[in-house]
Amino acid sequence: MRRTFEVIIEKDADGFYVADVPELRGCHTQAKDLNTLQKKIKDVIELCLMDEKESTIPSEFVGVQLISV
């Protein structure tokens, strides 16, 4: 059974792309390029799903906002 997860991707100060799956606790990885990041996050999601009962956090993506202060 295939499942779909929302992945948040950011670029850190050192130029690494960082991927986080909010629905799966501790499910994150990083890479120097987006192609590698996509492969790595799929692997990490599979690993997190092996321990799904303890790591699932129900959530619903609402959106992203830019706020200036």
Secondary structure, DSSP 8 states (H G I E B T S, - for coil): -------EEEE-TTS-EEEE-TTBTT-EEEESSHHHHHHHHHHHHHHHHHTHHHHB-------------
